Every structure is written in C-alpha cells, then in structure tokens.
Amino acid sequence: MNTGVRLGLDQRLAQLMRNRLIRQNLILFIGGLVAGIGGFVYHAIAGRVLGPDKYGEVATLIAVYAVGTGPALIIIVVLARYTAMLNARGDPGVRSLLARTVRLIAIPCLVLLLLTALFARPIALFEHVGSTIPILILGFSIALIWQVAIPRGILQGLQRFTALSLNLSLELVVRTTVVIVLLRAGYAVSGAMAAVFAGLAFVFFLGLFSLRDHFRGAGRRVYLRAMFGFSLTAAAGIIGVVILYNQDVILAEHFLSHHDGGIYGGLNKIGTILYFLTLSVSQVLFPRVVEAVAKEQNPGRILLSSAGILTALGAAALLVFAVAPGLVVGILFGPAFRDAIPWVFPVGLIGLALSLDNLLVQFFMAVHDRVFVPILALGVVAEATLILLFHASVGQIVLSVLVALVGLLILLSVRCYVLLPRLRAESVAEPEPAVP
C-alpha cells in the first residue's frame, strides 16, 4: 500500500513538473527565495550591528531606494511586454532594443545624480540621517538600478527565467557579503548603502553577459516610441504598488520615535517576506499572459492558476508567522526588536494582501486594462490617509495598512470578475511593435 501511494505521489510530482507554468514558477521561486533570504539577512545584519536607532536610518533609505526603483520596474515591465511580443512573432530585434534603451535611460540617470548632489543635505535633514554620504550613494544606486532593469526586462520577455533567477539572487548575495565586510570596517549607514550599489554593479554586467548571444550579427532596428502608450499604464501600476509597500515606512519614521520607527521598519521587512517570496508568480504570469494575448489565447486560466500558487506559498509562510512570531523576530533582528513580536502575523497578512494586489495589477497591465489605475490610486491615497489619521503607535500603523490593502484587494477582484468574461484577444490587441 505504501509503495502504491509513493508511486502515485511520484507520478503526480512528475506530472506537475511537466507543467510549463509550474516549472517556470519553480525556477524563479528559487531565485526569489535566495534573493529574499539574502535581503533579509542584509537587514538582519544591519539591524543587529547598528541597533534600532541607526537601523531606522538604513530602513528609511532602503524605503526611499525602493520608491526610486519604481522607474526600473516600469522599464522591466515595458521591455518584458515588448520583448515578449517580438519573441512571439519571431522578430529578432533584441540587440537594437537593448542598445537603444541603455542610451535613452542614461539621460535621466545623469539628471538624477545631479539632483541628488544638489539636495543631499535637505534630504538628510528631513529623514534625520547624520551624513550626506549615504544620500549620495543612494542616488547612484537608484540610477544604476534603472540600467540593471534593461537586461532584466529583456530576459523576462524572452522567458529566460533561469538567467533572470540567477540575476535576481546574486544581487542580494553580493549585497549581503559586502555589507558584512563594510559594517565590520566601521562604515555604518554609508557601508550599508554602498553594499546595495555593489550588488547592482555586479548583476548589471551579469545581465549583459546573459544576453551575449544577441550581440552577434547586426540585428533589426526597433522603434522605442511603439512602447510609449503602454509605458503610461505600466507607470501607474508599478509606481502605485511600490508606494503601497514603502510609504508606510517613510511616514512611520517621520511620525514615530526613533525606536518605534526602527521597530516598524523591521516589521515592514518581515511583512514583505511574503511579497518577495511570491513575486516570482507575477513575474512568470506577465510574459505568459502577453504571449497568450499575442497568440489569441485566453489568459484567464493562467491568472487563476497563478493566484492558486501564490496563495499556497503565502499560506505556508503565514503558518510560520502564526506559530513562531518570536522566533521569526529573533532570527531576523535579535532581542532588541522584541516589541515587534505581537504584530508579526498581521504584517504577514499585509504581505499576502499586497502580493495578491500586485498579481492582479500585473494581469491588468499585461492585458492593457486601464480601469484598474483609479482603483489602485484610491488604495494608495487610502493607505496614506489612514496613517496620517492613526499613527500614535506601531499597532495603529499596522492596522491602517492592513485595512487599506485588503480593501484594495476587494476592489481589484471585483474589476477582474467583471473583466474576465469580456476578455478576448481582439479586445486587447495592439499594433505590432514597429520595425523597419
């Protein structure tokens, strides 16, 4: 009997592994898991070495960095969609797309560096950072992530998930390794931010190396203006989600004491475990939905399967948060953050709600639906408003964010329920990418 059960399980596992969606999710999940572990080890090391007060500065700068990655995420989504359309139609324009985008994005990168140099002191004063050096490193890091986004977007669009997984994971591995060295050398907040820059520099060149096969031959020229219309929709979706999981940290650091601001910064990182743990699901979903649309297939089934995978992964993490919140806090941040223990499970719910919100936003962007934009904007405003009204303690801010994200999930789900029966390939089809 046991042999029969084992044989049945083996057959079921083999059947699951033959499923393309599950295989692709597994590849990116492994990369995301390594990246997530690296990211939280980075924060755990910074929290333990620097203590709540100084770690509050790091958490705030990382939150600003995460907001600054908004344009990078837009670049990734736009390039992934454009590349997926090229790939579905057998159009070899990747080399031209890569070269022209790198040159184009270099312009705003230089502008950002100039603005950072001019406003480093006011930013440091507003966020209570003791030096302008971490602010300058922050500016360079944001500019570099905009360039890193280019090869990542193309890899995602080509569905080269193994190379993309490696790129995502090694960034955090390098960051964590470097932060250990720099904090031991006594560079404190500046060292923590320099580690971020080091990880980005490494994976930028790794991304170019992963696309080296497209450097051969002349290739075909593509016109970037063909992506402009979708860029607006992508900008609204990406920036909205980024603000959702970062504005609370920035506002908490501003309203709460240094100690409580550091506690909330740690809670935010614990909550985003679920978000980054399940991020691979939406990364696989996006090009698969674009491919389905381009080939006149219904992408609704991909969405439902992806939502199931995401929920299963999130439920497993929530179980750990419910059973051993003290262990989670102790492993990640140590005894100095024990005030965070009562709020570990609620921030886990926040992470799961954010993940599902993001999955639906990615789906709407893939099918180029614009109705979700005002819904997402309402969620962003609601979260900020609730924090502005209720910020007397860490608990009030946690509950405010949870209410806002669950409410947003309900509204986005209603929109999806209305859209899916009406969704046809011809209703979302756009002109082919322009090539000479």
N, C-alpha and C positions, 0 to 999 in steps of 0.2 A: 504493500500500500504506500509506504513512504517512498519507495522507488518510483512508483507511478506518479505520485504527487510531485516529486522532484523533476521527473521527466516533463510533466505538464508545465511546471514553472519555467524550466529551461526553454521549452518551445515557445512559451508566451514571451519570455525575455528576448529570444531571437526574433520573434515577430515584431516586437516593439522596436528593436534596433534596426530593422529593415525599413521602418517608417522614416521617411526623409526629414519630416518636421522634428521628430524626436531626436534623431541623430544630430541635426544642426543645433538644436537646443542644448544637447549634452555637451557638444564641443564648446559653445560659447559659455555655457554654465560653468564648465571647468575653469575657463579663463576668467570669467567674472568672479568665481569663488576665490581664486588665487588673488585677484586684484582686490576683492573685498577684504580678505584676510590681511593682505599687505596694507591696505588703507587703515584698517582698524588697529593693526599693530603699530603703524605710524602714529596714530592718535594716542594709543595706549602708552607708547614710549614717551611721547611729548608730554602727556598728562602726568605720568609718574615722575619724570625728570624735572619738569618745570613747576608742578603744583597747580592748583586751581586758578590762582591769580594770573600767572604768566600763560598758562594753557588757555585761559579765556581769550587772551590776545591772539594766540595761534588759531583757535577755533573761529574767531571773528574774521581773521584774514583769509582762512580757508573758505569761509562762507562767502566772502567778497569774491574770492577766486572762482568759486563755483558759479556765482552770478555772472562773472566775467566769461565763463565758459559757454554762456548762452549762445553767442555768435558761433562758437565752434560746433556746438550741437546742431545749430541751423545748417552750417556748412556740411556736416556729416549727412544730415537727412536729405538736403537738396542734392548733393553729389551721389548719395546712395540711390535716390529715386531716378536721377538722370542716367547713372551708370546702368542701373537695372533695366531701364528702357532700351538703352543702347545694346546691352547684352542680349535681351530677349529678341531683338531684331537683327542680331548678328552684325552690329555696326562697330568696327574697330577704331573707336575714337578716343580710347583711354589716355594715350600718351599726350595728345593735344589737350585733353581736359585737365590732366594733371599739371602740365607746364603753364597753361594759361591761368589756371586758378591760383597757383603759387604766386605768380607775378601780381595778379589782381589783389590778393589778400595781403601782400606785403605793404600796400599803401596804408590801409587802416592800422596795421601793426606799428608802423612808424609814427602815425598820429597818436596812437595810444601811449607810446613811450614818451613822446613829448609832453602830453598832458599829465602823465604820471610824474615826470620830473618837476613840472610847474606846481602841482597840487599835492605833493607828497606830505608837506608839513600840515596843511589843514586836515587831510585825511587822518594822519596820525593823531592829531589833537581830538578829532571827533570820536575816534574809536579807542582813545586812551592807550595808544601804542607809544612806548617810550622812545622810539627811534624812527627815523625816516628810511633807514636801510631796508627793513622788511617790506615797506611800502614799495620801494623801487624794485626789489626782487619780485614782488607781487605783479607789478606792471610788466616786467619782462616775461614772467611765467604765463600771464594771460595772452600776451602777444604770441608766444610760442605755441600755446595750445591751439590757437587759430590755424597755425600752419600744420600742426600734428593732425588736425581734423581732416585735412585734404586726403592723404593716403588712407586714413581710416574709412572715410565715406566711400571711396572708390572700392576698397576691399569689401565693404558691406554690400555694395551694389552688385559686385561680381560674385557674391555669396562665397567668398574665400574665408570662411569662418575660422578655419584653423589659424591662418596668418593673423586675422583680426583678434582672435582669442589670445594669441601669443603677444601681440602688441599691447593689448589692454592689461594683461597680467604683469608683463615685465616692467611697465611704467611704475607700478606700485612696489614691485620687488626692488628696483633700483632706488626709488624714493625712500623706502624703509631702511635699506642698507646705508644710504648716505646720511640719513638723519641720525642714525646711531653714532656714526663717526663724528659728525659735526656737533652734536649735543655733548658728547664726551670731551670734545675740544673746547667747550665752553661758549659756543656761539648762540645759544638760547633761541630766541624767536627768529633771529636772522638765519640761523642754521636750519631751523625747521622749514623756512620758506625756500632756502637755497636747495634743499633736498627735493622740493617739488620741481624746481627748474631742472635739476639734474635728470630726474626721471623722464621729463618731457623731451629733453635733448636726445636722450638715448633712443626713445621709441620713434622720434621723427625720422632719424636715419634708418631705423629698422623698417619703418613703413615704406620708405623709398626702395629699400633693398627687396622687400616682398613683392614690389611691382616691377622689378627689373626686367622681366620678360617683355613688358610693354615698351621698353626703351629701344628695342631693336626695330629697325625699319623706320620709315617716315611717318606712318600712321595717317589718319584722316583728321582734318581740322574740324572742330566743333565750335558752335557759337554759344557763348555763355548767356546771351540775352534770352535764349529759349527757356532758361530756368527762372526768369525773374518773377513770373506770375506765381509759381508755386513757392518761391522764396518768401513771399509775404505771409502765406498761410503757415509755412514752416516756422517762420519767426514768431508768429503769435503763439503757436503751440509750444515750441521749445522754451521760449522765454517765460511763458506762463508757468510751466512745470518747474523750471529752475527757481523761479521766485517763490513758488509754493513751499519748497523744502529748504529755503535759505533765509527768507525774510524774517522768519521767526527767531533764528539765531541772532541776527543783527539787531532786531528790536529787543530781544531778551537781554543782550549785552548792554544795550543803551538804558533800559528801564531797571534792571535788577542790579543788585550789588555785584562786586567782582566775584565773590564766592558763588552766589546763585547763578550768575551768568556763566561761570565755568561748569557748574553742575548741569545747566540746561544745554550747554554746548556738548557735553558728554552724552546726555540723553538723546540729543538730535542725532549724534553719530550712531548710537545704539539703534534708534528707530530706522535709520536709513540702511541698516544691515539687510532688512527685508527688501528694500528698494533695489539695492545693488545686487543682492542675491538673485533676484528675479529679473534683472534688467536684460539678461540675455534673451528672455522670452520675447520682449518687444523688439529687440534688435534682429531677431530671426523673422518675426512677424512682418516687419516693414517691407523688406525686399520681396518676401514671398507674396504679400498682398499686391505689390506693384506688378510682379510677374503674372499673377493671376488676372489682374485687370488687363494687362497688355495682351494676354493670350485669350481674353474673353471668357474667363472662368469666374465663378462666383467665389469671392474671398471670405464669405461669412463663415464657412466651416473652419477656415484657418483661425479666425478670431475666436470661435468657441473653443477649439482645441487648445489654443494658446492661453485663454483665460483659465481653463481647467488645469493646465500645467502650472501656471503662476499661482493659483490658489492652493494647490497641493504643496508646492515649495514653501509658500508663506505660512501655511498651517503648521508645517513641521518646525519652522523657526519660532512661531508663536507658542508652541508647546514647551519649548525650552525656556522661553521668556516667562511663562506662567509657573513652571515648576521650580526654576532656579534663578530668580532675578538677582539675588545676591551674588551668586557665582558668576553671572554674566558681568556685573559691575566690577567684581573683584578681579576677574581675569583681564578685563579691558583697561580699567583705570586705577584699581587699587582701593585701599580703605579710605583714602581722602575723599572719594566720591560716594560714600555710603548713603548720603542724602538722596541720591538718585534712585535707590532700590525700589521705593513704592511706586515709581512711575515707569518702570521698565516695560510691563505688559501694555499699558496704554500707549506708549510710544511705538510698541510693536504693531498695535492696531493702526497707528498713524502710518507706519511704513507700508503695511499691506494695502491700506486705502490709497496711498499715494501711488503704489505700484499699479493698481487696477486703474486709477485715473490716467496714469501715463500710458498704459496699454491701449485704452480707448482713444486717447489723443493721437497716439501713433497710427491707429487704424484710420481715424478720421483724416489724418494728413495723407496717408497712403492713397486713400480714395478721393483726396482733394475735396473733402466736405468742409465748408466754411461756417456752417451754423454752430459748430462747437466753439468757435472763437469767443463770442459774447458769453457763453456759458462758463468757459474757463476764466475769462476776465472777472466774472461775478465771483467765482471761487477765490481768486487772488485778493480781490477787494474785501470779501467777507472775512478771510483769514486775518488780514491786516487790521480790519476794523475791530474784530473780536479781541485781538491782542492789545490794541490801543485802549479798549474799554476795560479789559480784565488782565492786568499784568502785575498784580500785587505780590504774586508768588510764582514759583516754578509750576505748581499744580494748576493754577489758573491758566497759564500759557499753554500747558499741555492739553488741557480740556478744550481750550479755544481752537487750537489747531485741529484736534480730532473732530470736533463738530463741523468745522469748515470743510475738511477733506471728505468726510462721509456724505455731507450734503452735496458736494460737487459730484461725487460718485453716483449718487442717485440721479441727478440731473443728466449727466453724461449717458447713463444707462438708458434713460428714457429716450434720449435722442437716438441712441443706437437701435433701440427697439423700433422706433419709427422709421429709421433709415434702411435697415437691412432688407425688409420686404420689397422696397422700391429700388434696391441697388442692382443695376445692370451694367455690363461692360460699356455699353454705348453712352450711359448716363454720366460716366466719369472719364471717358476717353478724352485725351488731349492731343493736339497736333504733335507729330513726331518731332524729336529733337532735330534742330536744323543742322544739316551738314552740307557742305558744298558738293 
